[in-house]
Each structure stands twice: as C-alpha cells, then as structure tokens.
Amino acid sequence: MNGLNDLPRVVLVGTGVVGLAILKAHLDSNVSVCVSDQNQDSLQAAVDSLQLDTDNWRINPDSIGPLSVISLSHQLGNSPRNPTPSPWIVIESIPENLDIKQRFFRDAQQIFGDDAILCSNTSTLRIGSIGNGLPRPDRICGMHFFMPVDQRPAVEIVRTSETDDDVTAFCRQHADRIGKSPLVVADQPGFIVNRLLSPYLNQSLLLLAHGVDSDRIERAALAYGMPLSPLELIDWIGTRTMFDAGRAFWQAFPNRIDPSPIVPALVKQKRAGRATSAGLFDYIQEQRSPQLAPQAQAVIDRYKLDPIEFTDDDLLHLLAIPMWIEADLAFRDGVTQSLDDFDLAMSGGLGYQHPARWRGFFESLGRATIDNAIERWSGQFKSMRR
C-alpha cells in the first residue's frame, strides 16, 4: 500500500465482536486508528454499528502488502503530526487458529518493519508459539482484552521469555492510553484470568450435571462476588472459545479438572452463545431467557451424573475455592510476581466485586472453612485438590 506512512500508527485487525469492542475502546479514548479486515462488508458494518462519522473515515480498497486486508483509517483532526513517529502497534483479533495467526504476524512484521510492536488478543494460544518463526520474536506480546470490553478495565500484557522490555513498557503505556489497567503476566497456559476461570466454569457445568438448578448456581456465584451466573458467562465468552480455552487448560493441567462434555455438545449443536442468541440460554433482543434453553437442558440431561444434595454453602465453596487453589498454583509457577495482580485480574478482568476484594473474601471465609471444604470434596472434584 503506497500510503502506509499516512495511516495512523495504531492498526487494529479484525472486526468481529471482540475486534469491534477494541475499536470502540480506542475511539472512546480519542486514539486515531487504522482498522483492517479481509472483508469490506465487515468494515462497513463496523462503521454502521458504531455510527461513525464518515467524514472522518476513509476505506482504503488497496491491500496492505500480502495481508489481503482492506483498511478503514481514522485520523483525528486535532492529532498533530509527530516528526519522530512512535512505532507501529498492530493488535489482532482474528480467528483462534495457530497457523492463521503465525502467517498473519509473519506478514505484519514484513510490512510494518522489525521495530513494529505486534500484539495478539488470543485467549487460548501461547504467545511464544504464535511468534515462533518470526525474524524478531522479541517484538511480539499478548494484549488480551476481556468482554464486555467497555465494562472490564483490565488488559493482560503477556510477555514471553524473548519479549523486549521496551515492548512490554510500550504496551503498558498503550493500555493506559485507552483507559485500561495493564496486568503484566508470563506466557503460561491461561495467563492469569483464564487459568482461574477455567476450573470455575467447568465446575458450574459439573454441578448442573449433578442436578443443581441453574438458579441456585447463579445465586451462589453472586454471593461469591461475581457479576453474573457462570452459565451466562459461558454464553458471553462463546461455547467455541470456551471449548478451546478449556481444552488448553486440560492439556496443560490434566489433573486439575474433569472436563464436562456439555460445552463440546453445545458446539456440535451450533449453540454458540450470546453472539448467535442461542447457548445455554436463549436470547431475545439481547435479553436472557429466565431458564436454560430446552435444547441446552436436553444436552445436560444426556450427560447427567449421580445426583448430590448440596447446601448453599457447598455451592459457594465449590465455585470459589477452585479459583483460590489455582491462584496459589499460578503464583508458584511464576505467572505473576505480585499477589495484588489476582485482585486486579478478578475485578478488572471478570467484574468481581466484594467489599474486601477477592483475596479478602477468602480471608473472611477463613482457613478452617477452606480446609474443611477441600477435605470434604477433593475426592469428588479434581478442582478441589491442592
């Protein structure tokens, strides 16, 4: 593309649900961007969806080098030209496929140069694997946003063993620039948030299979401090992404969970979640059905486990304590160097709210209660084993 140097230095690639939300976060912070997608109709849909002023945007029909993408660029009128421009930062939200992402970043590094900062919004793939084969693997890191992006202030900045310190620092600054709280983590399976989240969500599905009503699971989650039911959160994430994240967690930590077959069954039935108005719940005009969808209930019935009588406290402990155990293991593994990061991950990444914050919840629960729950349930659930 001949006019590459005339484009804003922030390039967002992919205009799906998450990509659109990331674009909005930049616009809300008055950051000029270039948005790229392989499909011009998707770019036009982004303009229409966000009601963008077309006087300030232009669609560039030429491809950017071998990327075969069409770009939509926006330069704020009050953005001064910097005689010493900042490095390019490229943030992708393209399909969660390792080969696709590797090809994309090879092309991106060729186009934007060795000094460009390359960021992946992946939630399930290792950043080191994505960067494998790059001439400059030290220029790639993760920049993982959380849905809904406008309600989740945290962003995981994922650094590999090769990531340059200046890349990490620039990504932290960029997160600050768009009003996000950067959470620097190591490139390990699940990073922080998904590592804690995977056993929690899987546990909610196991409780369903053991005969627990979805309303009781929701009440226990709210009492814990979560903003919504874990079952509704699965629909927000999407069953395919949930399946990929759960598989990555299980492959990395096979002794930590017994994967529920409910999510892969929903994927096979094309109940993808909120984005398609059909997941564990049905959605009409973006409103969740009061009860589980009949088709989802049929899947749950197919994978029923022996019924167990749980008290409300049991449900609270079985949802909360696996996350506490996983945080302890993640800290020992060096995913983060600060225990405070777990509070930010829970509040900023998952919307957790408790007067004493996340770690304070477990302090109020008390060590004796935690130990008793682990002793009682560790034989039944892998996620309750230390």
N, C-alpha and C positions, 0 to 999 in steps of 0.2 A: 504494500500500500504506500503510495508516494507521499501521502500527507501524514505519515506516522508521527512526525515530530510536532504536528499541530494538534494532536489529541491530548486530552488530559492525561496525567501520569498515573492515574488510578484506573485499572482495567478490570472490570467485573465480567466474568464469562459464565453464561448460563442464566436463563430467565425462567426457570421453574419456580415452584412455590418458595423454596428457600432463597434462590437467587434474587427473586423479586423483593423478598423481605430485606436482604442485604443491601440491595439498591436503595430501598426506601430509607434505611438507616443512614446511608451516605447523604442522600438528598436532604433528610431532616437536619443534618449537621452542616449543610451548605458546602459539601465537598463535590467538586467537579469530577465527573467520571466518564469513562467510555464503557458502554455496555455491549457485550458481544454474544451472539448466538448463531448457530448454524441455520436457523430458521427465521426468515424475515417476518413471518406472521407472528412468531413469538415476541419479537421486538415490538411490533405494532401493538400486540396485546398488552405488553408492559406499559407502553405509552398510554393506552386506553385505560388500563386498570388503575394506574396511579394518577390519571388525569393530568398528564404532563403538558406544560405549555409548549406547543410545537414550535413556537418562535425561538425557543432557546435550545432546541434539539435538532439534530440532523441525522438521517440514516445514510450511512456510507455503504453503497452497494458493492464496493470492491472488497475482496477478501484480504485479510491481514496475512500476507505470506501464505504458507501452506496450511494455516489453521482452518481455511474454508469457512470463516465466520463473517457475518455481516455486523457492522458496529453501529451503535447509536451513541453519539457523543454529545456531551453537555459541557459547555464552558461558561461558568458564571461570569456575568458581565463585570463584576467588581473583583474578579480574581486577577491580580497583577501577574504579568509575565516575569518569571524569575530568571535572571541571566545565568544563574547556576542551578538548573532544574534538579529537583530531587530524583532519586532513582525510580524507575518504573516499579510499581507494585501490582502484581497480577493475582487476583483472587478468583479461584474457580469453584463453581457449584454445578459440576457436570455429573453424569451417572457414576454410581459407586462401583466402578469396574477398574481393576488394576491396570489392565492393558490400555484402556482408553485414557486413563489419567497419565500413565507413563508417556504415551505418544503425545498427548497434549503438552506436557511440560517440556519434552524434548523440542517440540516446535516452538513453544513460547520462549525458551532460553535462546534459541537460534534467532528469533525475531527481535526480541527486546534487549538482547545482549547479556553478557556474562554478569553484569552488575545488577540486573533486574532481580527483584525480590519476588519469589514465586510462593504463593500460599494456596494450600488445599483446605477446603471446608469439609474434608472427609470426616465421617464419624466412626468408621469401621476399619479403615485400612491404615497400615503403618506408614508414616511419612518417609521413613528410610527406604521402604520398598518402592514407594512412588518415585522417589528420587534416584533409584538405582539406575545407573547407566547415563545419568546426566554428566556433561563435562564439568559442571560446577555444582555438585550435590550440596555444597556448603551454603547455597543461596536459596534453599527450599525449607519451608517450615509449614506447620499446620496453623490455620486460623479458623477455629471451629466455633461457629455461631450456634445458638440454641433457639428453638422455636417455642412460642412465637417470639421472633427477634425483637419486636418493639416492647416486649414485656420482660425480657431476660437480659440484664446488663452485662453478664459475664461473657468473655470470649476466651477460649483456650488457645494459647500460643504454644504450639507443640514443637519443641526443638529436638533434633536428632543429635547423635554424637558428633556429627560433622557440621552442624549449623553454626555459621559465624555469629559471634556476639553482636556485631553491628546489625545483622539481620533481625535477631531477636529484639534488640533495642528499637529498631525502626518499626517493627510490628507492634510493639507495645505503644509506641507513640501514635501509630495509626489507629489503634483501638481507642486510645484516649481521644483522638481527634473526632471520632464518630460517637463519642459518648459512652463507650464501653469500658468495662473493668477487665484489664488483661490478667490472665491466670496462666503463668508460665509453667509448663509441665513437660515431663520427659516423654519420649516417643515409646510408650509401652501400651499393650493392648487395652483399649477402652479409655486411655488417658486417665483423667480423674472421674469426670461426670458419668460416662458410660460404664466405667468399671463399677461404680457404686450402684448405678441404675439397673444394670442387667440382672443381678440377683433379686432386686426388689420387684421388678416387673414380672420376672419368671415366677417368683413366689406368689404373686397375686393370681396367676393362672393356675398354679397348683392348688391354691385354696379354692378356686372355682371348681376344679375337678374333684375336690374332696367334699363338695356340696355346700360351700359357703355362698350365701346370696350376695349378688353384686352390690346391693345397698349397704350391707354390713362391711364389705371391703372398702367401700368409699368412705363410710363413717370412720373407720379405723385410720385410713390414710389422712383424713382431715384432722383427726385428733392428734396424729403424729406431727402435723405441721405442713403437709403437702397441700398444694393449692387445688388439686383435683384428684379424682379417682385414678389409680394406676391403670385401670382398664381404659378409661378415656384418654389417658396419656399415650397408651399404645396406639390409639386411633390418630392422635395428633402426630406422633412420630411416623406412622405408616407401618403396616404389617410387614412389607418387604424390607424396609430399613430395620425394623425390629428383628426380623429373622436374621438379617446379615450381622447385626450387632450381637445378637445372642449367640450365633454360630461362632463369631470371632472370639467371644468371651469363653465359650465352652471349649474351643480348640486350645486356647491359651491356658485355661484353668479347668481341666476336665473333672477335677474332684470338688469343684465349688458349687455346682448346680446339677440337678437332673432336668434337662431341657424339656419344657412342656411341648407336646405335639400340636397344641391348639393353634399357635401362630402359623406354622407351615401349612396347616389345613386351611386356614383363612386365606393365605396367599393363593393356594390352589383354587379356591372358590372365587378368586378375584375380589375379595372383600379387603380392599387396600387401606381402608381407614377413612379419616375425615375428608381427605382430598377428593375422594370419589363418593362421599356421602354414605359409605357402607363399610363398616368394620365390625368391631364387637358391638357397637351401637349403630343405629341408623341416624342419619342427619337430614332434616328437612329445613331448608333455608338456614343452614348452619346451626340449627338448634338440635341438640342431642335428644334422642328418644329417652323417655323415662326409664325404660328397662332395656336389657340386652335385646338385640335383634333376634327374631325367631331363628334365622339361619345360623347365627352365631351360637345360640343356645343349643341347636342341634349338633353342632361341632363339639361343644363342651360335653354334651350327653354321650357322644360317641367315645370320648376319652375319660369317662368317669373313673375316679379312684375310690377306694373304700371310704365311706363317709366317716367323718370325725366331728365330734362335738367340740367346738371352740368357744371359749368365752370372749368377750370384747377385748379384755386384756391380752389374751392369747393372740388375737389377730393383730393388735398393735405391736406386740413383741415380734411376731413372725414377719411383719413387714419392715420394722425399723432395725432390728438387731443385725440382720444380714448386711445392711449398709455399714453399720458400725464395725463389724468384723472385717469387711472388705476394705474400709478406710485404713484400718490398722495394718493390714497386709500390704496395701498400696504404699503406705508411708515407709514400711520396712523395705519395700522394693525400690524406693528412691524416686517414685513418680513425682513427688514434690518434696521440698526441703522444709516446708512450713505447715504446721497443723492448721494455721489460720486459713490456708487455702481450701480446706474442706468446708469451712463455713461459707466462703465465697462461692465455691462450686455448688453447694446446695441451694443457697439463696439466689445467687446470680445466674446459675445455670438451670435450676429446677423450680425456682419460685418458692422455696421452702421458707416458712415463717414460723418463728417461735420466739416468745419474749426473751429467752435465754440463748437464742441462736441454736445451731444444730448440735454442736458439742455439748452445750448447756442442757439440751433435752436429755441426753444420756446421763449427765451428772445428776439431774433431778430424778431420773429413773432409778439410779443407784446401782452400784456394782453387784450387790447381792441379788437384786431382781434380774439383772442381766445374766449373771452366772446360773441362776436357777432356771431361767428360760432356756439357756443353751443346754444345760444338762437334761432338761425335760424333752426338748425337741430335736436334739442333734442326731438321734437315731432315725428320725423320720425324714429330716430335711438336711441335705448336704450343706445348704447355705447357712445352717446354724452351727456348723463345725468350725473351730478355730484352727 
